[in-house]
């Protein structure tokens, strides 16, 4: 069975969805890592008995030094794929050139890279927004897109749009994980 590692920073809602839908079915989540010692996603790892680690950026002199420890930690678990599920860090080539990883982004890339993408997408002139899952590269939200899911904005206030984006994120991320792992065979 293929092995994945998950990186997260906050509530862990996408991490939870991956565990509930894919863990020990399509793949095995062998490790989870967060940069936030207060992340609610830690409880998910504990609940499912998934090994996890906390690596805090404040303990490092540089982004590269931080990424080197993240890489070293991940490599102990030999994941076939690393999934960034709400991991709020811009990664350096120390990570991106060593680890095969995918990232979920809540816009139709290349539109609205970086932070506040849902808000920017809702406010732009396009009739649709959506989500993208892409390979992680050294360019912020710039790696090759694996798949996208669209959400029509017509008739939606921001809260309804946000809810639809968050629902479609989970579907897109699990589909992309399955797709990427199958392509490796």
N, C-alpha and C positions, 0 to 999 in steps of 0.2 A: 504494500500500500504506500502511495506517495505521501511524503511528509511536508507539512507546512509550518512556518513560524508566523506569528502575528505581532505587529507592532502597533501600539495604540497609546493615546495620551489622555483620554477622558472617560466618558461614561461606558464606553465599550459596547455600544448597541450593535455595531456591525460585527465586532468580535463575537458577541453573544449569538448573533444570527448565524455566523459561520460555524460555530461550535454546534448549535442545535441542528443545522441542516446538513453539514458535511462531515463533522468529526466522527471518525470510526465508521463512516459510510463510503464517501468518495475519497477521503484522505484522512490523515491523522494529524491533528494539531499537536506538535511535539514540544513547542515552546512559545511563550508569549513574553513580550518585553515592553515596558513603558518607560517614558522619561519623566513621569509624574508619580511621586510616591503616594499621592492622594487620589489617583485615578480610580474611579469606581469599577473599571474593568478588571482590577486585581481580584475582586470578589468572584468574578466569572471564572477566572483561572483556578481559584481555590475551590469553587463549587464543583468543577469538572475534573479536578485533580491534574490540571495541566501545569507542568513546571513553568515558572515565570521568574523574571528578574526586573529590577528597577535600576536603571542607569541614569543618574541625574546629571544634566549638562553642567550645572554649577560647580561640579567637582573637577572640571577639566579646564585647561588653559586655552584650548583651541577646539574648533569644530572637528578638525581632523583627529585630534587625540580622542575626543568623544566617539567619533565614528569608528575608530580603530578598536575600541573596547566593545562596541556594539557588534562589529564584524566578528571579533574573536569569540564573543559570547554565542552568537548565532551558529558559528561553525562547529561548536561542540555538539550541536543537535543535528547536524547534517540535513537541514531542510532542502527539499527539492525546489521550494519556492518560498519566498518571504512576502507577506501581504501587509501593506501599510493600510490600516483601517482606522483612520482618524489619528494618525501619528503626526503631530504638529511640529515637525522639524524639517528644515531644508538640509538635505544630506550632501556630503562632499564626495568627490571621486574616490576617496578611501572606501566608502560604502558602495557607491554606484558602479564602480568598476570591478567589484569583488562579489557582490551578492546579487543573485537574480531575484528581482522584486517587482511587484506591481503595486499600484496606488489607485485608490478611489478618489475622484475629484468631482464635486457637485456642480459642474457646468459642462456644456458641450465644448470641449477643448477644440481649437486653441483659444476660445473665448474665455475670459475671466480667470486667468491663472492666479494662484495665490489665495490670499484670505478674502473672506466675505463674498465668495463666488455666488452663493444662492441669492443674496441681496442684489448684487450687480446683475445677475442674470434676470431676475424678476423685473428690474427697472430698465433693462435695455429695450431696444426697438424690435427685437425678434419675437415672432409669435410663439416660439417654443424655447424652452430651456431644457435642462436634463442633466445627466451624469455621464462621466467618462471613466473607464478603467484603462490605465496605461502602464507601460513598463516604466520603471523608475530610471531616470537618467540624471546626469549632472545639471541639466537645465530644469528649473522649477516647473513642474507640470508640463514638461516638454518631451517626454518619452513617447515612443510609438503607441498610438491608441489601439487597444485590443477590441473594445466594444463600447458603444454608447447606447443609452436609452433616453428617449425624448419625452418631455412633459409639455402639453399644450397649456399656455397661460390664460387663454380666453376664459373669462368668467370667474377667475380665481383671485381671491384677495391674497395678500402675502402669506398669511398663516396656512391657508389651504394649499398654496403652491409649495411652501416649505414642507408640509406634511407629505405631499406627493413625491417630492424630491427624495425625502428621507426613506420613503417606502420603496421607491424604485432603486435607490442605492443598494439595498440589500440584495435584490434580485440580480442587479448588474454585477455586483462583486462576486456572488457565488457562481454565477454563470462564467465569469471570466476565470475564476480559479479552476473550475472544471475544464474549461477550454485550454488553458495554458498547460495544465498537468497532462491532458490527453495529447497535446502536441509534442510532448517530450518522449512519448513512447516510440 
